[in-house]
Amino acid sequence: MNDATPTHFIRNLVSDDLAAGRTEGRLATRFPPEPNGYLHIGHAKSICLNFGLAREFGGVCHLRFDDTNPAKEDTEYVDSIIDTVRWLGFDWGEHQYYASDYFERCYHYAERLIEQGLAYVDELSAEEIRVYRGTLTEHGKPSPWRDRSVAESLDLFRRMRAGEFADGRYVLRARIDMASPNLNLRDPALYRIRHLPHWRTGNDWCIYPMYDYAHAVSDAEERITHSLCTLEFEAHRPLYDWVVAHTPVPGTPHQYEFSRLNLSHTLMSKRRLLELVEEGHVQGWDDPRMPTLVGLRRRGYTPEAVRLFCERIGISKSDSVIDYSVLEDCLRHVLNEHAQRRVAVLRPIRLILQNVAEDFREVCTAPHHPHHTEWGGRSLGLTRELWIEQDDFMVEPVKGFFRLSPGKSVRLRYAYVITCTGYSVDAQTGGVTVHAVVDFDTRSGTPGADKIKVKGNIHWLSVSESVPAKVRLYDRLFTVANPAAVEDYRTVLNPCSMSEEIAQVEPACLLDVQPCQFERNGYFVRDPGTATDETLPVFNRAVTLRDSWQGS
């Protein structure tokens, strides 16, 4: 064990169990997504916990799809989940499973429960079952069919499987305790009739096990030792234990709960995320503003940054909201060390160096990274006409403005000090062109280069040696920290969550496949999902150089 490894109650629990031999020296965890949507950043917490513990303690972690609801599942989601977990850096080897692998066993165990008097076929509708179940302050009342004979329930259950009945006509329920203070133990449903084809089993089944039942059976069949889930399943644990105790499953898994991830200025409900997609508020599951892992990946987040985030937020039983800036700081921490530097002018205006010839060109060298000299550098051509940032020039500078203005001097990064001699405005377009002269005795990195003291240092690109590109700048998707608490979350969507600019970038940017830093502007990545009708390369800003959010 590495002393630097962050500890938490589940890690300590696993360590104690293994040391005491409570699980025969084995550790088997699982990540069990439902294939009904794309994974989001909240799932990353569970992925890192389950796979991380298995890796640390020499155990195994299974990837299992809890595919018990054919109405909402799709192979698109399965493929995305597999790709995303691998992208995060985890592998499960031969241990990829599906709840549908155990449909036959679930059915066999259900027949056993009926034979033991522990389950019965009920005729109440779903609404009637809710009414009969009672409330937190009132006991439930038994169904009129609760005492149906074993033989009759067994016959009806087999006919349910044979497809003799319509959806909702019958349901198989566990016979537990209608007076239990835990509503989940008041004769919960185990099977329902659904005449729908399953994406894996086709038309083999028209009855499907309920999630709580199939989940417990699946864990036990795979001999999972530690079934880790979020706190909303804490009240379901007694039912989980009941299923394991009353079916002849080969394993005896134990369930432990931890708090789910709540991230500010976004939503973590797959249903709400699906609404955002279907209603056109975002441009798909992989929209870079989405909290989905495919969205974060497209925006420029790296697996290392996501894993660091999950490590920093830790594991506990206390519900809390993590500010989005914590996630951004993790990305900055990773990219600051690993991302190469590039120059891009996001809102370009033209600068003309008046005291050089039309064909003037000088090569300036810029490092790939200021702290990794072994990475080398790249060349930037200094020519008569340059692009500079619109924000780096003011006709009438305000107090504290140390960049370019008439009569003022700045340094062109990696090059010379220049002095602004004036500007001109295009009568038709309103475009500004700045005029300046170069002091050739101030070449950056040469002796005496600092003979003229300037406070401003601006970046630039040659007009003839840069390429146009579209840059997308992202902000929080919502204007409030907790959109889930608003009656209609659509009313707090941030209208400025994305903006586009036509920028100029150095040609090296077109070769980068990893995120890079556009100096002074943040970290960007070439968009892998660019539409085929885009005529310009597109870059997404993954994160600014510092937290610039000023929202509530």
ChimeraX attribute file (.defattr): number of C-alpha atoms within 10 A of each C-alpha:
attribute: neighborCount
match mode: 1-to-1
recipient: residues
	/A:1	7
	/A:2	6
	/A:3	6
	/A:4	6
	/A:5	9
	/A:6	11
	/A:7	12
	/A:8	11
	/A:9	13
	/A:10	19
	/A:11	17
	/A:12	11
	/A:13	13
	/A:14	20
	/A:15	16
	/A:16	12
	/A:17	18
	/A:18	16
	/A:19	12
	/A:20	11
	/A:21	11
	/A:22	12
	/A:23	17
	/A:24	11
	/A:25	11
	/A:26	20
	/A:27	22
	/A:28	23
	/A:29	26
	/A:30	29
	/A:31	24
	/A:32	23
	/A:33	21
	/A:34	23
	/A:35	24
	/A:36	22
	/A:37	21
	/A:38	25
	/A:39	24
	/A:40	22
	/A:41	23
	/A:42	19
	/A:43	19
	/A:44	22
	/A:45	21
	/A:46	23
	/A:47	23
	/A:48	22
	/A:49	23
	/A:50	23
	/A:51	24
	/A:52	19
	/A:53	21
	/A:54	20
	/A:55	16
	/A:56	13
	/A:57	16
	/A:58	12
	/A:59	15
	/A:60	23
	/A:61	25
	/A:62	23
	/A:63	25
	/A:64	24
	/A:65	24
	/A:66	22
	/A:67	27
	/A:68	23
	/A:69	18
	/A:70	19
	/A:71	13
	/A:72	12
	/A:73	18
	/A:74	17
	/A:75	12
	/A:76	12
	/A:77	17
	/A:78	19
	/A:79	12
	/A:80	17
	/A:81	22
	/A:82	15
	/A:83	12
	/A:84	20
	/A:85	22
	/A:86	13
	/A:87	16
	/A:88	19
	/A:89	12
	/A:90	16
	/A:91	18
	/A:92	16
	/A:93	10
	/A:94	8
	/A:95	13
	/A:96	15
	/A:97	17
	/A:98	18
	/A:99	23
	/A:100	22
	/A:101	17
	/A:102	17
	/A:103	20
	/A:104	11
	/A:105	17
	/A:106	24
	/A:107	20
	/A:108	13
	/A:109	18
	/A:110	26
	/A:111	21
	/A:112	17
	/A:113	21
	/A:114	23
	/A:115	16
	/A:116	11
	/A:117	16
	/A:118	17
	/A:119	27
	/A:120	31
	/A:121	28
	/A:122	23
	/A:123	17
	/A:124	17
	/A:125	13
	/A:126	14
	/A:127	9
	/A:128	11
	/A:129	20
	/A:130	12
	/A:131	12
	/A:132	17
	/A:133	23
	/A:134	16
	/A:135	13
	/A:136	11
	/A:137	7
	/A:138	11
	/A:139	18
	/A:140	22
	/A:141	15
	/A:142	17
	/A:143	17
	/A:144	10
	/A:145	13
	/A:146	17
	/A:147	15
	/A:148	16
	/A:149	15
	/A:150	19
	/A:151	12
	/A:152	13
	/A:153	23
	/A:154	22
	/A:155	13
	/A:156	20
	/A:157	23
	/A:158	14
	/A:159	12
	/A:160	25
	/A:161	17
	/A:162	13
	/A:163	15
	/A:164	12
	/A:165	16
	/A:166	12
	/A:167	16
	/A:168	13
	/A:169	15
	/A:170	20
	/A:171	23
	/A:172	27
	/A:173	22
	/A:174	26
	/A:175	21
	/A:176	16
	/A:177	18
	/A:178	21
	/A:179	17
	/A:180	15
	/A:181	15
	/A:182	16
	/A:183	19
	/A:184	20
	/A:185	23
	/A:186	25
	/A:187	26
	/A:188	23
	/A:189	24
	/A:190	23
	/A:191	24
	/A:192	20
	/A:193	21
	/A:194	20
	/A:195	17
	/A:196	17
	/A:197	14
	/A:198	22
	/A:199	15
	/A:200	14
	/A:201	12
	/A:202	11
	/A:203	11
	/A:204	12
	/A:205	19
	/A:206	21
	/A:207	23
	/A:208	24
	/A:209	24
	/A:210	16
	/A:211	18
	/A:212	19
	/A:213	21
	/A:214	26
	/A:215	23
	/A:216	26
	/A:217	28
	/A:218	28
	/A:219	29
	/A:220	22
	/A:221	20
	/A:222	20
	/A:223	18
	/A:224	25
	/A:225	23
	/A:226	23
	/A:227	20
	/A:228	21
	/A:229	19
	/A:230	15
	/A:231	17
	/A:232	12
	/A:233	16
	/A:234	14
	/A:235	13
	/A:236	16
	/A:237	19
	/A:238	15
	/A:239	21
	/A:240	24
	/A:241	15
	/A:242	15
	/A:243	24
	/A:244	23
	/A:245	12
	/A:246	13
	/A:247	16
	/A:248	15
	/A:249	20
	/A:250	13
	/A:251	17
	/A:252	20
	/A:253	24
	/A:254	17
	/A:255	21
	/A:256	16
	/A:257	18
	/A:258	20
	/A:259	17
	/A:260	22
	/A:261	22
	/A:262	18
	/A:263	21
	/A:264	21
	/A:265	25
	/A:266	23
	/A:267	24
	/A:268	21
	/A:269	12
	/A:270	15
	/A:271	11
	/A:272	13
	/A:273	23
	/A:274	17
	/A:275	14
	/A:276	18
	/A:277	16
	/A:278	13
	/A:279	11
	/A:280	10
	/A:281	15
	/A:282	19
	/A:283	14
	/A:284	17
	/A:285	22
	/A:286	20
	/A:287	19
	/A:288	29
	/A:289	23
	/A:290	26
	/A:291	24
	/A:292	25
	/A:293	29
	/A:294	24
	/A:295	21
	/A:296	21
	/A:297	23
	/A:298	23
	/A:299	30
	/A:300	26
	/A:301	28
	/A:302	22
	/A:303	21
	/A:304	17
	/A:305	20
	/A:306	24
	/A:307	19
	/A:308	18
	/A:309	20
	/A:310	22
	/A:311	16
	/A:312	13
	/A:313	13
	/A:314	15
	/A:315	22
	/A:316	15
	/A:317	13
	/A:318	10
	/A:319	12
	/A:320	13
	/A:321	14
	/A:322	15
	/A:323	13
	/A:324	17
	/A:325	16
	/A:326	16
	/A:327	21
	/A:328	20
	/A:329	19
	/A:330	21
	/A:331	24
	/A:332	24
	/A:333	13
	/A:334	17
	/A:335	22
	/A:336	17
	/A:337	12
	/A:338	15
	/A:339	18
	/A:340	23
	/A:341	24
	/A:342	23
	/A:343	23
	/A:344	29
	/A:345	26
	/A:346	24
	/A:347	15
	/A:348	22
	/A:349	18
	/A:350	20
	/A:351	24
	/A:352	19
	/A:353	22
	/A:354	15
	/A:355	13
	/A:356	14
	/A:357	10
	/A:358	11
	/A:359	8
	/A:360	13
	/A:361	14
	/A:362	12
	/A:363	13
	/A:364	16
	/A:365	16
	/A:366	18
	/A:367	18
	/A:368	19
	/A:369	19
	/A:370	13
	/A:371	10
	/A:372	13
	/A:373	10
	/A:374	9
	/A:375	12
	/A:376	12
	/A:377	16
	/A:378	14
	/A:379	13
	/A:380	22
	/A:381	19
	/A:382	23
	/A:383	21
	/A:384	20
	/A:385	22
	/A:386	23
	/A:387	26
	/A:388	27
	/A:389	20
	/A:390	14
	/A:391	12
	/A:392	19
	/A:393	22
	/A:394	15
	/A:395	11
	/A:396	9
	/A:397	14
	/A:398	8
	/A:399	6
	/A:400	6
	/A:401	14
	/A:402	19
	/A:403	19
	/A:404	25
	/A:405	23
	/A:406	18
	/A:407	10
	/A:408	17
	/A:409	25
	/A:410	22
	/A:411	26
	/A:412	20
	/A:413	16
	/A:414	20
	/A:415	23
	/A:416	23
	/A:417	27
	/A:418	21
	/A:419	20
	/A:420	22
	/A:421	16
	/A:422	14
	/A:423	17
	/A:424	11
	/A:425	11
	/A:426	9
	/A:427	8
	/A:428	6
	/A:429	7
	/A:430	9
	/A:431	11
	/A:432	17
	/A:433	18
	/A:434	25
	/A:435	21
	/A:436	23
	/A:437	17
	/A:438	20
	/A:439	16
	/A:440	12
	/A:441	15
	/A:442	19
	/A:443	20
	/A:444	19
	/A:445	12
	/A:446	9
	/A:447	10
	/A:448	11
	/A:449	17
	/A:450	16
	/A:451	10
	/A:452	14
	/A:453	11
	/A:454	15
	/A:455	11
	/A:456	17
	/A:457	17
	/A:458	18
	/A:459	19
	/A:460	25
	/A:461	27
	/A:462	22
	/A:463	21
	/A:464	13
	/A:465	15
	/A:466	23
	/A:467	19
	/A:468	18
	/A:469	22
	/A:470	20
	/A:471	25
	/A:472	21
	/A:473	21
	/A:474	19
	/A:475	22
	/A:476	21
	/A:477	23
	/A:478	24
	/A:479	20
	/A:480	19
	/A:481	20
	/A:482	18
	/A:483	20
	/A:484	17
	/A:485	9
	/A:486	11
	/A:487	9
	/A:488	10
	/A:489	16
	/A:490	14
	/A:491	11
	/A:492	17
	/A:493	18
	/A:494	16
	/A:495	13
	/A:496	13
	/A:497	14
	/A:498	17
	/A:499	11
	/A:500	14
	/A:501	15
	/A:502	16
	/A:503	21
	/A:504	26
	/A:505	25
	/A:506	22
	/A:507	16
	/A:508	14
	/A:509	26
	/A:510	15
	/A:511	8
	/A:512	13
	/A:513	11
	/A:514	16
	/A:515	25
	/A:516	25
	/A:517	28
	/A:518	24
	/A:519	16
	/A:520	15
	/A:521	16
	/A:522	17
	/A:523	28
	/A:524	27
	/A:525	25
	/A:526	24
	/A:527	21
	/A:528	15
	/A:529	11
	/A:530	13
	/A:531	10
	/A:532	6
	/A:533	6
	/A:534	9
	/A:535	10
	/A:536	13
	/A:537	17
	/A:538	25
	/A:539	25
	/A:540	23
	/A:541	27
	/A:542	29
	/A:543	26
	/A:544	22
	/A:545	17
	/A:546	12
	/A:547	13
	/A:548	10
	/A:549	11
	/A:550	6
	/A:551	12
	/A:552	9
